[in-house]
Amino acid sequence: MEIADRRIATVHFTLHDGQGQTLVSTHGHAPLVYMHGTGSIMPGLEQALAGKSPGDSFRVTIAPEQGFGPRHDALVQTLPRDRLQVASPPAVGAKLSAQTARGPLEVVVTAVDEGHVTVDGNHPLAGRTVDALVEVVDVRLATPEEQQFGLA
């Protein structure tokens, strides 16, 4: 059976950056299980998986626009430390929740000095082209419940 809209696909993948560094991998962990055609995975990967069958393995290069999106400079802000409502002093790498006009946004602290904290709301891989090594493990029809409610 081939991967097509509203079918459940199970895949293993490894993402690499432009220098060949492994960014994330499902190998050694549970594979990715998703409903094809619902936009639940990055568009470039979903497009590349269409028509593939169990046992297929391939490599695809995914541009930022079809992957984790472009980087937005407006999502990087330097704020006075006293504006942060956190229980402990912020540290580089800490994840915080920020309130925006569009709702909550997870941001990462990228710099801290005596009076200011710089946070970045971009996805860590935004603006980066990634290479995906993909192996299709299984493809099946979605159950009526999955068709109606999605995957649990």
Contact map, one row per residue, 1 for C-alpha under 8 A:
11100000000000000000000000000000000000000000000000001100000000000000000000000000000000000000000000000000000000000000000000000000000000000011000000000000
11110000000000000000000000000000000000000000000001111100000000000000000000000000000000000000000000000000000000000000000000000000000000000010000000000000
11111011100000000000000000000000000100000000000011111000000000000000000000000000000000000000000000000000000000000000000000000000000000000010000000000000
01111110000000000000000000000000000110000000000001100000000000000000000000000000000000000000000000000000000000000000000000000000000000000000000000000000
00111110000000000000000000000000001111000000000000000000000000000000000000000000000000000000000000000000000000000000000000000000000000000000000000000000
00011111000000000000000000000000001111000000000000000000000000000000000000000000000000000000000000000000000000000000000000000000000000000000110000100000
00111111100000000000000000000000001100000000000000000000000000000000000000000000000000000000000000000000000000000000000000000000000000000011110000000000
00100111110000000000000000000000111100000000000000000000000000000000000000000000000000000000000000000000000000000000000000000000000000000011110000000000
00100011111000000000000000000000111100000000000000000000000000000000000000000000000000000000000000000000000000000000000000000000000000011111000000000000
00000001111100000000000000000011110000000000000000000000000000000000000000000000000000000000000000000000000000000000000000000000000000011110000000000000
00000000111110000000000000000011100000000000000000000000000000000000000000000000000000000000000000000000000000000000000000000000000001111100000000000000
00000000011111000000000011100011000000000000000000000000000000000000000000000000000000000000000000000000000000000000000000000000000001111000000000000000
00000000001111100000000011100011000000000000000000000000000000000000000000000000000000000000000000000000000000000000000000000000000111100000000000000000
00000000000111110000011111100000000000000000000000000000000000000000000000000000000000000000000000000000000000000000000000000000000111000000000000000000
00000000000011111000011110000000000000000000000000000000000000000000000000000000000000000000000000000000000000000000000000000000011110000000000000000000
00000000000001111111111100000000000000000000000000000000000000000000000000000000000000000000000000000000000000000000000000000000011100000000000000000000
00000000000000111111111000000000000000000000000000000000000000000000000000000000000000000000000000000000000000000000000000000001111000000000000000000000
00000000000000011111100000000000000000000000000000000000000000000000000000000000000000000000000000000000000000000000000000000000111000000000000000000000
00000000000000011111100000000000000000000000000000000000000000000000000000000000000000000000000000000000000000000000000000000000000000000000000000000000
00000000000000011111110000000000000000000000000000000000000000000000000000000000000000000000000000000000000000000000000000000000000000000000000000000000
00000000000000011111111000000000000000000000000000000000000000000000000000000000000000000000000000000000000000000000000000000000000000000000000000000000
00000000000001111001111110000000000000000000000000000000000000000000000000000000000000000000000000000000000000000000000000000000000000000000000000000000
00000000000001111000111110000000000000000000000000000000000000000000000000000000000000000000000000000000000000000000000000000000000000000000000000000000
00000000000001110000011111000000000000000000000000000000000000000000000000000000000000000000000000000000000000000000000000000000000000000000000000000000
00000000000111100000011111111000000000000000000000000000000000000000000000000000000000000000000000000000000000000000000000000000000000000000000000000000
00000000000111000000000111111111000000000000000000000000000000000000000000000000000000000000000000000000000000000000000000000000000000000000000000000000
00000000000111000000000011111110000000000000000000000000000000000000000000000000000000000000000000000000000000000000000000000000000000000000000000000000
00000000000000000000000011111100000000000000000000000000000000000000000000000000000000000000000000000000000000000000000000000000000000000000000000000000
00000000000000000000000011111110000000000000000000000000000000000000000000000000000000000000000000000000000000000000000000000000000000000000000000000000
00000000000000000000000001111111000000000000000000000000000000000000000000000000000000000000000000000000000000000000000000000000000000000000000000000000
00000000011110000000000001101111100000000000000000000000000000000000000000000000000000000000000000000000000000000000000000000000000000000000000000000000
00000000011110000000000001000111110000000000000000000000000000000000000000000000000000000000000000000000000000000000000000000000000000000000000000000000
00000001111000000000000000000011111000000000000000000000000000000000000000000000000000000000000000000000000000000000000000000000000000000000000000000000
00000001110000000000000000000001111100011000000000000000000000000000000000000000000000000000000000000000000000000000000000000000000000000000000000000010
00001111100000000000000000000000111111010000000000000000000000000000000000000000000000000000000000000000000000000000000000000000000000000000010000000110
00111111100000000000000000000000011111110000010000000000000000000000000000000000000000000000000000000000000000000000000000000000000000000000000000000000
00011100000000000000000000000000001111110000010000000000000000000000000000000000000000000000000000000000000000000000000000000000000000000000000000000000
00001100000000000000000000000000001111110000000000000000000000000000000000000000000000000000000000000000000000000000000000000000000000000000000000000000
00000000000000000000000000000000000111111110010000000000000000000000000000000000000000000000000000000000000000000000000000000000000000000000000000000000
00000000000000000000000000000000011111111100000000000000000000000000000000000000000000000000000000000000000000000000000000000000000000000000000000000000
00000000000000000000000000000000010000111110110000000000000000000000000000000000000000000000000000000000000000000000000000000000000000000000000000000000
00000000000000000000000000000000000000111111110000000000000000000111000000000000000000000000000000000000000000000000000000000000000000000000000000000000
00000000000000000000000000000000000000101111111000000000000000000110000000000000000000000000000000000000000000000000000000000000000000000000000000000000
00000000000000000000000000000000000000000111111100000000000001100110000000000000000000000000000000000000000000000000000000000000000000000000000000000000
00000000000000000000000000000000000000001111111110000000000101000110000000000000000000000000000000000000000000000000000000000000000100000000000000000000
00000000000000000000000000000000000110101111111111000000000000000000000000000000000000000000000000000000000000000000000000000000000000000000000000000000
00000000000000000000000000000000000000000011111111000000000000000000000000000000000000000000000000000000000000000000000000000000000000000000000000000000
00000000000000000000000000000000000000000001111111000000000100000000000000000000000000000000000000000000000000000000000000000000000000000000000000000000
00100000000000000000000000000000000000000000111111110000000000000000000000000000000000000000000000000000000000000000000000000000000000000000000000000000
01110000000000000000000000000000000000000000011111110000000000000000000000000000000000000000000000000000000000000000000000000000000000000000000000000000
01110000000000000000000000000000000000000000000011111000000000000000000000000000000000000000000000000000000000000000000000000000000000000000000000000000
01100000000000000000000000000000000000000000000011111101000000000000000000000000000000000000000000000000000000000000000000000000000000010000000000000000
11100000000000000000000000000000000000000000000000111111000000000000000000000000000000000000000000000000000000000000000000000000000000010110000000000000
11000000000000000000000000000000000000000000000000011111000000000000000000000000000000000000000000000000000000000000000000000000000000111110000000000000
00000000000000000000000000000000000000000000000000001111100000000000000000000000000000000000000000000000000000000000000000000000000000111100000000000000
00000000000000000000000000000000000000000000000000011111110000000000000000000000000000000000000000000000000000000000000000000000000000110000000000000000
00000000000000000000000000000000000000000000000000000011111000000000000000000000000000000000000000000000000000000000000000000000000011110000000000000000
00000000000000000000000000000000000000000000000000000001111100000000000000000000000000000000000000000000000000000000000000000000000011100000000000000000
00000000000000000000000000000000000000000000000000000000111110000000000000000000000000000000000000000000000000000000000000000000001111000000000000000000
00000000000000000000000000000000000000000000100100000000011111000000000000000000000000000000000000000000000000000000000000000000001111000000000000000000
00000000000000000000000000000000000000000000000000000000001111100000000000000000000000000000000000000000000000000000000000000000111100000000000000000000
00000000000000000000000000000000000000000001100000000000000111110110000000000000000000000000000000000000000000000000000000000000111100000000000000000000
00000000000000000000000000000000000000000001000000000000000011111110000000000000000000000000000000000000000000000000000000000001110000000000000000000000
00000000000000000000000000000000000000000000000000000000000001111111110000000000000000000000000000000000000000000000000000000111110000000000000000000000
00000000000000000000000000000000000000000000000000000000000000111111110000000000000000000000000000000000000000000000000000000010000000000000000000000000
00000000000000000000000000000000000000000111100000000000000001111111100000000000000000000000000000000000000000000000000000000000000000000000000000000000
00000000000000000000000000000000000000000111100000000000000001111111100000000000000000000000000000000000000000000000000000000100110000000000000000000000
00000000000000000000000000000000000000000100000000000000000000011111110000000000000000000000000000000000000000000000000000101111000000000000000000000000
00000000000000000000000000000000000000000000000000000000000000011111111000000000000000000000000000000000000000000000000000000110000000000000000000000000
00000000000000000000000000000000000000000000000000000000000000011001111100000000000000000000000000000000000000000000000000000111000000000000000000000000
00000000000000000000000000000000000000000000000000000000000000000000111110000000000000000000000000000000000000000000000001000110000000000000000000000000
00000000000000000000000000000000000000000000000000000000000000000000011111110000000000000000000000000000000000000000000001000000000000000000000000000000
00000000000000000000000000000000000000000000000000000000000000000000001111110000000000000000000000000000000000000000000000000000000000000000000000000000
00000000000000000000000000000000000000000000000000000000000000000000000111111000000000000000000000000000000000000000000000000000000000000000000000000000
00000000000000000000000000000000000000000000000000000000000000000000000111111000000000000000000000000000000000000000001111000000000000000000000000000000
00000000000000000000000000000000000000000000000000000000000000000000000111111100000000000000000000000000000000000000011111000000000000000000000000000000
00000000000000000000000000000000000000000000000000000000000000000000000001111110000000000000000000000000000000000000011100000000000000000000000000000000
00000000000000000000000000000000000000000000000000000000000000000000000000011111000000000000000000000000000000000001111000000000000000000000000000000000
00000000000000000000000000000000000000000000000000000000000000000000000000001111101100000000000000000000000000000001111000000000000000000000000000000000
00000000000000000000000000000000000000000000000000000000000000000000000000000111111100000000000000000000000000000011100000000000000000000000000000000000
00000000000000000000000000000000000000000000000000000000000000000000000000000011111100000000000000000000000000000111100000000000000000000000000000000000
00000000000000000000000000000000000000000000000000000000000000000000000000000001111110000000000000000000000000000010000000000000000000000000000000000000
00000000000000000000000000000000000000000000000000000000000000000000000000000011111110000000000000000000000000000000000000000000000000000000000000000000
00000000000000000000000000000000000000000000000000000000000000000000000000000011111111000000000000000000000000000000000000000000000000000000000000000000
00000000000000000000000000000000000000000000000000000000000000000000000000000000011111100000000000000000000000000000000000000000000000000000000000000000
00000000000000000000000000000000000000000000000000000000000000000000000000000000000111111100000000000000000000000000000000000000000000000000000000000000
00000000000000000000000000000000000000000000000000000000000000000000000000000000000011111000000000000000000000000000000000000000000000000000000000000000
00000000000000000000000000000000000000000000000000000000000000000000000000000000000001111100000000000000000000000000000000000000000000000000000000000000
00000000000000000000000000000000000000000000000000000000000000000000000000000000000001111110000000000000000000000000000000000000000000000000000000000000
00000000000000000000000000000000000000000000000000000000000000000000000000000000000001011111010000000000000010010000100000000000000000000000000000000000
00000000000000000000000000000000000000000000000000000000000000000000000000000000000000001111110000000000000010110000000000000000000000000000000000000000
00000000000000000000000000000000000000000000000000000000000000000000000000000000000000000111110000000000000111110000000000000000000000000000000000000000
00000000000000000000000000000000000000000000000000000000000000000000000000000000000000000011111000000000000111000000000000000000000000000000000000000000
00000000000000000000000000000000000000000000000000000000000000000000000000000000000000000111111100000000000110000000000000000000000000000000000000000000
00000000000000000000000000000000000000000000000000000000000000000000000000000000000000000000111110000000011110000000000000000000000000000000000000000000
00000000000000000000000000000000000000000000000000000000000000000000000000000000000000000000011111000000011110000000000000000000000000000000000000000000
00000000000000000000000000000000000000000000000000000000000000000000000000000000000000000000001111100001111000000000000000000000000000000000000000000000
00000000000000000000000000000000000000000000000000000000000000000000000000000000000000000000000111110001111000000000000000000000000000000000000000000000
00000000000000000000000000000000000000000000000000000000000000000000000000000000000000000000000011111111100000000000000000000000000000000000000000000000
00000000000000000000000000000000000000000000000000000000000000000000000000000000000000000000000001111111100000000000000000000000000000000000000000000000
00000000000000000000000000000000000000000000000000000000000000000000000000000000000000000000000000111110000000000000000000000000000000000000000000000000
00000000000000000000000000000000000000000000000000000000000000000000000000000000000000000000000000111111000000000000000000000000000000000000000000000000
00000000000000000000000000000000000000000000000000000000000000000000000000000000000000000000000000111111100000000000000000000000000000000000000000000000
00000000000000000000000000000000000000000000000000000000000000000000000000000000000000000000000011110111110000000000000000000000000000000000000000000000
00000000000000000000000000000000000000000000000000000000000000000000000000000000000000000000000011110011111000000000000010000000000000000000000000000000
00000000000000000000000000000000000000000000000000000000000000000000000000000000000000000000001111000001111100000000000010000000000000000000000000000000
00000000000000000000000000000000000000000000000000000000000000000000000000000000000000000000001111000000111110000000001111000000000000000000000000000000
00000000000000000000000000000000000000000000000000000000000000000000000000000000000000000001111100000000011111000000001110000000000000000000000000000000
00000000000000000000000000000000000000000000000000000000000000000000000000000000000000000111111100000000001111110000111100000000000000000000000000000000
00000000000000000000000000000000000000000000000000000000000000000000000000000000000000000001100000000000000111110000111100000000000000000000000000000000
00000000000000000000000000000000000000000000000000000000000000000000000000000000000000000011000000000000000011111000111000000000000000000000000000000000
00000000000000000000000000000000000000000000000000000000000000000000000000000000000000000111000000000000000011111111110000000000000000000000000000000000
00000000000000000000000000000000000000000000000000000000000000000000000000000000000000000000000000000000000000111111100000000000000000000000000000000000
00000000000000000000000000000000000000000000000000000000000000000000000000000000100000000000000000000000000000011111000000000000000000000000000000000000
00000000000000000000000000000000000000000000000000000000000000000000000000000001110000000000000000000000000000011111100000000000000000000000000000000000
00000000000000000000000000000000000000000000000000000000000000000000000000000111100000000000000000000000000000011111110000000000000000000000000000000000
00000000000000000000000000000000000000000000000000000000000000000000000000000111100000000100000000000000000011111011111000000000000000000000000000000000
00000000000000000000000000000000000000000000000000000000000000000000000000011110000000000000000000000000000011110001111100000000000000000000000000000000
00000000000000000000000000000000000000000000000000000000000000000000000000111110000000000000000000000000001111100000111110000000000000000000000000000000
00000000000000000000000000000000000000000000000000000000000000000000000000111000000000000000000000000000001111000000011111000000000000000000000000000000
00000000000000000000000000000000000000000000000000000000000000000000000000110000000000000000000000000000111100000000001111100000000000000000000000000000
00000000000000000000000000000000000000000000000000000000000000000000001100110000000000000000000000000000001000000000000111111100000000000000000000000000
00000000000000000000000000000000000000000000000000000000000000000001000000000000000000000000000000000000000000000000000011111100000000000000000000000000
00000000000000000000000000000000000000000000000000000000000000000000000000000000000000000000000000000000000000000000000001111100000000000000000000000000
00000000000000000000000000000000000000000000000000000000000000000001000000000000000000000000000000000000000000000000000001111111000000000000000000000000
00000000000000000000000000000000000000000000000000000000000000010011111000000000000000000000000000000000000000000000000001111111000000000000000000000000
00000000000000000000000000000000000000000000000000000000000000011001111000000000000000000000000000000000000000000000000000001111100000000000000000000000
00000000000000001000000000000000000000000000000000000000000000110001010000000000000000000000000000000000000000000000000000001111110000000000000000000000
00000000000000001100000000000000000000000000000000000000000011110010000000000000000000000000000000000000000000000000000000000011111000000000000000000000
00000000000000111100000000000000000000000000000000000000000011110010000000000000000000000000000000000000000000000000000000000001111100000000000000000000
00000000000000111100000000000000000000000000000000000000001111000000000000000000000000000000000000000000000000000000000000000000111110000000000000000000
00000000000011110000000000000000000000000000100000000000001111000000000000000000000000000000000000000000000000000000000000000000011111000000000000000000
00000000000011100000000000000000000000000000000000000000111100000000000000000000000000000000000000000000000000000000000000000000001111100000000000000000
00000000001111000000000000000000000000000000000000000000111100000000000000000000000000000000000000000000000000000000000000000000000111110000000000000000
00000000001110000000000000000000000000000000000000000111110000000000000000000000000000000000000000000000000000000000000000000000000011111000000000000000
00000000111100000000000000000000000000000000000000011111100000000000000000000000000000000000000000000000000000000000000000000000000001111110000000000000
00000000111100000000000000000000000000000000000000000110000000000000000000000000000000000000000000000000000000000000000000000000000000111110000000000000
00000000111000000000000000000000000000000000000000001110000000000000000000000000000000000000000000000000000000000000000000000000000000011111000000000000
11100011110000000000000000000000000000000000000000001100000000000000000000000000000000000000000000000000000000000000000000000000000000011111100000000000
10000011100000000000000000000000000000000000000000000000000000000000000000000000000000000000000000000000000000000000000000000000000000000111110000000000
00000111000000000000000000000000000000000000000000000000000000000000000000000000000000000000000000000000000000000000000000000000000000000011111000000000
00000111000000000000000000000000001000000000000000000000000000000000000000000000000000000000000000000000000000000000000000000000000000000001111111100000
00000000000000000000000000000000000000000000000000000000000000000000000000000000000000000000000000000000000000000000000000000000000000000000111111100000
00000000000000000000000000000000000000000000000000000000000000000000000000000000000000000000000000000000000000000000000000000000000000000000011111110000
00000000000000000000000000000000000000000000000000000000000000000000000000000000000000000000000000000000000000000000000000000000000000000000011111111100
00000000000000000000000000000000000000000000000000000000000000000000000000000000000000000000000000000000000000000000000000000000000000000000011111111111
00000100000000000000000000000000000000000000000000000000000000000000000000000000000000000000000000000000000000000000000000000000000000000000011111111100
00000000000000000000000000000000000000000000000000000000000000000000000000000000000000000000000000000000000000000000000000000000000000000000000111111100
00000000000000000000000000000000000000000000000000000000000000000000000000000000000000000000000000000000000000000000000000000000000000000000000011111110
00000000000000000000000000000000001000000000000000000000000000000000000000000000000000000000000000000000000000000000000000000000000000000000000011111111
00000000000000000000000000000000011000000000000000000000000000000000000000000000000000000000000000000000000000000000000000000000000000000000000001001111
00000000000000000000000000000000000000000000000000000000000000000000000000000000000000000000000000000000000000000000000000000000000000000000000001000111
